[in-house]
Amino acid sequence: MMKILYLIRHAKSDWNNPELTDFERILNKKGLKDVPFMAKKLNESAFNPVHIICSSSQRTRTTVKLICNEINYPLKDVCFDSSIYEASLTTLISIINLLPNNKDEIAIIGHNPSITDLSNYLTTEHIGNMPTCSIVKIKLEIDNWNEIVNGIGIQKFFIYP
C-alpha cells in the first residue's frame, strides 16, 4: 500500500492592517495571484486528494478556497482544523496519525514553521523554509497513517511560485 501527503503552506498574507490579529490576516495581492498559479501546477501533476485538511485561519481559508475553485474540489468537503494554526510538529503528526486509512491521498494546508518541520521530518530532503504558497508532495510506503516515522517519506516534488 502507499499513501500520498501534500503539504501546502498558505499564500502570502497582508501585514498592512494592524487591527487584524495574526489569525485574521488576509492574503495580499501576490498571495491572491500565486494561489491560482500553484493550483494549475497541482492540476498538471495529477493532484487528486480525497481529503483536504486546512487550518482555520483567514489566510489558509482563502488559500484553500482558491485551490478548490481551480481543482473542482467541493469547499464543503474541506475539514477545517483549528489545531493546525500554531501547531507543533507533534500536533501535525497526531493529526496525520488519526486520518482514516481508507483515504490514501491527503492534503494539509498550514503554516510555518510546522509545515516545513513536517516535511523535514518525513523525508531526507531538507527544506530550510517552505516559502508561502509552496507545496511538497510526499510518497509514503505505509498501509496506515499511524505508521509514519522520521524519514519514511520520499519527496516527489517541491514547488513554489
Helices and strands as residue ranges (DSSP letters): E 3-9, G 22-24, H 29-44, E 51-54, H 58-71, G 75-77, E 79-80, G 82-84, H 89-97, E 105-110, H 114-122, E 135-140, G 145-147, E 153-159
